[in-house]
Amino acid sequence: MKSRLVVLLTCAGTLLVSGCGSSPYKITLRDGREYFTASRPEFNEKTGYYKFRSLNDRDALIRSDEILMMQEL
């Protein structure tokens, strides 16, 4: 009985953590370059830049006028 409870709690925890994650995005620039993000890019209206964390765990900034397309994967 205890082993079933442990398995059930483990599965519930895994589903909870996986549901809270944000999905990656693909950013295509006007010059054809592509960036893949770990989560949804955040736009700063004051500066006009999008801030995001890349898949290789680095922070990056891109001007909004350089972006051709941004899509959720």
LINLINHU-V464975 format. One record per residue. RES is the residue in one letter. SS is DSSP state (hx for helix, st for strand, lp for the rest). OMEGA is omega in radians with two decimals (* if undefined). NEAR is the number of other C-alpha atoms within 10 Angstrom. Layout:
res = [RES RES]
ss = [SS SS]
omega = [OMEGA OMEGA]
near = [NEAR NEAR]
This chain:
res = [M K S R L V V L L T C A G T L L V S G C G S S P Y K I T L R D G R E Y F T A S R P E F N E K T G Y Y K F R S L N D R D A L I R S D E I L M M Q E L]
ss = [lp hx hx hx hx hx hx hx hx hx hx hx hx hx hx hx hx hx hx hx lp lp lp lp st st st st st lp lp lp lp st st st st lp lp lp lp st st st lp lp lp lp st st st st st st lp lp lp lp st st st st st hx hx hx st st st st st st lp]
omega = [3.13 -3.12 3.09 3.12 3.11 3.13 3.14 3.12 3.10 3.11 3.13 3.11 3.12 3.12 3.14 -3.13 -3.12 3.12 -3.09 -3.11 3.10 -3.06 3.13 3.12 3.03 3.11 3.09 -3.14 -3.13 3.14 3.07 3.11 3.13 3.07 3.09 -3.06 3.11 -3.13 -3.11 3.09 3.14 -3.13 3.07 -3.09 -3.12 -3.07 -3.09 -3.11 2.95 3.08 3.12 3.05 -3.11 -3.13 3.08 2.99 3.06 3.07 -3.12 3.07 3.09 3.08 -3.08 -3.13 3.07 -3.03 3.06 -3.06 3.07 -3.09 3.10 3.13 *]
near = [5 7 8 9 10 11 11 12 12 12 11 11 12 11 11 11 9 9 10 8 10 11 12 18 20 18 20 17 18 12 9 9 10 15 14 19 24 18 18 18 21 12 16 12 9 6 9 13 18 17 18 22 18 17 14 9 10 10 11 14 14 16 14 16 10 12 17 14 11 16 11 13 10]
